Structures are given as structure tokens and as C-alpha cells.
Amino acid sequence: MNAFFGIDIGGTTINIGIVSEKKQLINECVIETQPEKGPEQAIHRISLSVGQMIAATDKNIDFKGIGVGLPGLLDIENGAIIEASNLPGWQNFPIAQTLNLKTNIPVFIENDANLAALGEYWMGPGNNAANLFMITLGSGIGGALLVNGKIFKLHPSAGEFGHMIIEKSGATCTCGRKGCLETYVSKHGLISLAKEKIPFFTHSALNKYQITDISPQLIAHLAQQGDELANVIYHEAGDALGIAISNVINLTGVSLVIIGGGIANAWELLYQPLMHSLEKNVFKALFENVHVVKAALGEKAGFIGAARLAADAVSI
């Protein structure tokens, strides 16, 4: 039986999994990234984990490829990172070539948000849909469009969904521009909304906390308890997310939208304002076919998608 390694490299942890061609999750492990020690040291530790996992696997399994998900802008042809804010010093390092030399297995890289979408397409609610758009809501916001199971983009830097401008006179984003989606529904955006509105909601429980202690999880918890300000924040976030997704649907006609990431755990707070926004802003003929669902694979989506990337690459 053929199997593939999927590796999801984040700023804090590296998730590694083995997935068979029959969609069986055979084994998985998590190691620390320790990005400050540089890419060579990280690739060395990844190769050690890969070797240990191979040794613990049935000898009848044939490992055909390794897929690697990475944040930021990538040089996919040369298997390297061009720019990634949470992996400083990793620029232009030949990740694919180095890991290939250490494992003697073909290595392929892709943006991590794209691979999360590919994972949900293959083994999650995407269920091999003809087309889908996936959003990941966390410290930042990622977006990926799949058409017939293939990642769609016309340039390596495409897919910066979080920096779609939805309010030209809106708040300043961490990227320096104004009114990006991330100013509403990322971790930073939700906290900024709280900071902006707290003076106008003197009875809100959020007034009891220092701004440094406020998190999306706290806001969601208070919203679920009926706090007015907390509910206003998530309503605005859901509405803003709906406007951005509406633009994508109107432009592409995509019919399945999958939403993942830590902030999506407040699904019951985001869903109604999101759907109301879609109904208002999507062309009726398109809206009738739109389905919005929560991602199902959690942190496994990245390495499952990476394994699928390798499977597709070696079958070409």
C-alpha cells in the first residue's frame, strides 16, 4: 500500500502525519518548531521524526512522497520560503531539497492555508466537491480556492483573503492598509473592536478586564452569557466576514464555503450574522446554491492536505 507524509510547519509546532492512499491516518506526531534555531535544525529534527515513524510502520507500506505546508510567500518551484513573518531567517532556504536529501523521498511544498483547504476537501466536509473556498480564522486570516480538487491561484502571493479591503475608511490593519477583513475578525481585529467600543458600553463585563487580558475566547464566553458588547463584536465580525465572502462568491460562483481556525469555534455567534450578510450581498441566483459549513479536521487539516499534495504530485 502507498502512503504519504504530510508536514505542517507553523511558527510554534510542526505537525507530521502519515496518510495512506485509501485515506487512512496511519500515524501522527507533533514536535516544536523552534524557529529561532534556523531551518537546518528544524529539518534535521523533522527527518529524525520521519525516520522513527517509518521504522514503526508496517514494512509493506511504500512511502511515495512528502508534502510540506508552510506559511507566507513561497518559491514553490525551488522549494523555499520567500517571506514568512513567523519564521524569520528561513528565507531562501532550500527546504524541499534538504528534506529530500535526508529522507530520500520526493518533497513538495505549498502554502499552509491552501493545504488546509485540500485536507478538508479530501477527508473533511469538502467531500470532493467540484469547488470550494476555505477560510481559516486565527491570528491572521487565510483563504484558499479549490477548483476540481486543485488549488487555484494565478500568482504565488495570491490568496491573502484576510487583506481584502471591506471598508475603505476602516481601521488600520497590521499590514499598514485600512479596512482589511483582519481588522474585524482575526484575533487582533476582535480585540481592537473591543478596545474601540468598551467606552460606549459601560455595563459590559469586558470593562472588568485589562485590554491585554481580552481574547477572542473571552469575548465569545461573555457573548454566550448574554453580554451586549460581546455580542455586538461578534455580530460585526460575522457581518464583515459575510461581506468578504460575498465578494468571493460573486466573483467566482463558488458554492461551498468551509470556515476553520480557532475563532471559528465561536460558530454559533458568527453563523447567523454571516448568513444574513451573504443573503444581503450575494446575487440571488448564486446564493440559492451556497452552503457554509464549519471545518472538521482541526489541526490535522494541514498535514492531511500536505499528504494529498504529495499524492497528487507523484501521480502526475
C-alpha positions, 0 to 999 in steps of 0.5 A: 500500500502507498502512503504519504507524509504530510508536514505542517510547519507553523511558527510554534509546532510542526505537525507530521502525519502519515496518510495512506492512499485509501485515506487512512491516518496511519500515524501522527506526531507533533514536535516544536518548531523552534524557529529561532534555531534556523531551518537546518535544525528544524529539518534535521529534527523533522527527518529524525521524526520521519525516520522513527515513524517509518521504522514503526510502520508496517514494512509493506507500506511504500512511502511515495512522497512528502508534502510540506505546508508552510506559511507566507510567500513561497518559491514553490518551484525551488522549494523555499520560503520567500517571506514568512513573518513567523519564521524569520531567517528561513528565507531562501532556504532550500527546504524541499531539497534538504528534506529530500536529501535526508529522507530520500523521498520526493518533497513538495511544498505549498502554502499552509492555508491552501493545504488546509483547504485540500485536507478538508476537501479530501477527508473533511466536509469538502467531500470532493466537491467540484469547488470550494473556498476555505477560510481559516480564522486565527491570528491572521486570516487565510483563504484558499480556492479549490477548483476540481480538487486543485488549488487555484491561484494565478500568482504565488502571493495570491490568496491573502483573503484576510487583506481584502479591503471591506471598508475603505475608511476602516481601521488600520490593519497590521499590514499598514492598509485600512479596512482589511477583513483582519481588522474585524475578525482575526484575533487582533481585529476582535480585540481592537473592536473591543478596545474601540467600543468598551467606552460606549458600553459601560455595563459590559463585563469586558470593562472588568478586564485589562485590554491585554487580558481580552481574547477572542475566547473571552469575548465569545464566553461573555457573548454566550452569557448574554453580554451586549458588547460581546455580542455586538463584536461578534455580530460585526465580525460575522457581518464583515466576514459575510461581506468578504465572502460575498465578494468571493462568491460573486466573483467566482460562483463558488458554492461551498464555503468551509470556515476553520481556525480557532475563532471559528469555534465561536460558530454559533455567534458568527453563523447567523450574522454571516448568513444574513450578510451573504443573503444581503450581498450575494446575487440571488441566483448564486446564493440559492446554491451556497452552503457554509459549513464549519471545518472538521479536521482541526489541526490535522487539516494541514498535514492531511492536505500536505499528504494529498499534495504529495499524492497528487504530485507523484501521480502526475 
